[in-house]
Amino acid sequence: MLSKFLRLPVTRVSSAALGRRTFLVTALHPSGRVPASPASICTCSRSLGALPCPVRSHAVAARKFATIVGGAWDDARITGRFKVDETTPQFFVTPANGFLPRQDPLEKLPDSFAALESLLNRMPIDLPDGSHGLLATGKFGAAVEAELPLYEVDHIMDTRLLTALFRDYTFAASAYLLEPCDLRFRQTGEYGIGREVLPKNIAVPLAKVAAKIGARPFMEYAQSYSLFNYKRNDPSKPLDYDNLSLVRAFHGTTSEHGFILTHVAMVRHSPGVVKHTLDILDAAGRSDRQSFDVATRGLLNVMREINRTMDTMWNVSATTDYMKFRTFIMGTKSQPMFPRGVIYDGVSDEPMFFRGESGANDSIIPTCDNLLQLTADMPHNPLTEILKDFRSYRPADHNAWLTSVEERARSFGVREFAERDDSSAVVYLALLDQVREFRGRHWNFTKEYIIKHTNHPVATGGSPIVTWLPNQLATVLRAIGETSAKIDSAKVSDPADRKLLEEVRSRAEAQSRILEREVATLKTRFADQDQLAKQQTAHA
């Protein structure tokens, strides 16, 4: 039996007494440089301590193990040295890689994991040669039990391999647990009950690998399903959609390819999000209006590009195909298929519950929420508590970044600083509008890809399907109304900005009315949405 208390390496670095440009991040520049603090406090030993990580019934509390490096960001003027080696985490936030991994994902496992590689290659319902894979006829579970050895992973330190193993074991785990649900859904439109025990040959190495990279032992958006699940067709070219292929898939359709890789193409622009966020915080901290305006316009341009890329989802992933692979990205928490959770054989005698994969775990919009101080405006209700739970299902350094941005934005008063000047406020308002557009499109995806095709009351991550996204969308719509009411258009010097102000106001007012009607109508079809949210909060 694997110990219930996995011991994880941790670096603890104080951030006290750092200047206003300091950020708590594990972000290292790809050149090997680390931001140096004014007090030169960066001590980058991997053995300064250990944090017990209990395997509990509801979650593996592994996130807090994150290596935290204190440093003063100075954009191009990053000083100090840090040696990047194979043990450096794959996901750490820098202006060079944004929220993407520091190395492209490993496409194929080493020969020492040949049986796992073979199972995953034969797993998809539709294989590249036109034949059917193991999941097509429900044979994957039996193949796992007959073919997969209990691999030893204790000796592995290379984070690129560890993250690839995490990706592949989470794919195997989700396929194994949800295979009966997929078979039943294809036959009846209902999911039934999933497998309640994850076998030792998946559970033990998955738990160990997850502990090593600071993740829960279940599929997540960044480190498995999406952002560590691509390969470049031409390694010399950027991560544009046309240069991307999938490493792992459940169904094998072109729509699954499009659904996953559109997210990668969007996050390709995240280095700009990081850079301009740092610049905005720096300018607000110094009360530098000119630099603040330049930085907010820079972020606005990046967010427009991300939204344009997001909109291509309609062209590359058919709305009628999503249900073909959706089953396999559901979780074991707040899903009726797993009323008693899942026992991880060899790991814990207690059942465990984990949220399913969701694009809501991406870090782009949470960065904007925290930077623009929207997070503080979220209503105090069960839906917001679910949002907070969602945000723990991401790489440890992404969480450190988001915490730092929230704290600095609050300390420097980013929103107040923007609203003190009418022209600055218009650009701030335009950024809110980009968050609105992103969330509005996500809501449209939910209606067209999911609600039109199923009566299942919860999303893949376990949130109420009708009310959860509108909770966040309504927050940004209220913020647009509040900020726009403070702007005197006569004091906005640029005619284009005055026009933009009126357009944003008009869009938000119209969408607020429509959203209220939509949710009210859908709640008559999807009963007990409010009760579902309350139950999740009670059981958290």
Disulfide bonds with the S-S distance in Angstrom:
none
